[in-house]
Amino acid sequence: MAKSSKDGLESLVGKVVTFFCATYIYTGKLVSVSETEVKLTKASIVYETGAFTDSNWKDAQGLPQDVYIMLSSVESFMILK
């Protein structure tokens, strides 16, 4: 099956996406996707999730600037909150 230009991560640009990585969880507005990394703006690092059904993270610390996440460290991603 041919992959369209808007499959996977590219289809989520402009949305708040949560990335479960090897060590941390990051969440923020996905603004760009490359072959090796993604860029989040208004990003937070999540230290404690709380219940996934809750509307807010139990402990999420806002980052002072945009964050780049290496795709090699991403285990999964989704729109969660």
PyMOL commands that set and color helices and strands:
alter all, ss='L'
color gray80, all
select helices_A, chain A and resi 8-12+71-73
alter helices_A, ss='H'
color red, helices_A
select strands_A, chain A and resi 16-21+25-33+37-48+59-62+67-70+74-78
alter strands_A, ss='S'
color yellow, strands_A
deselect
rebuild
show_as cartoon
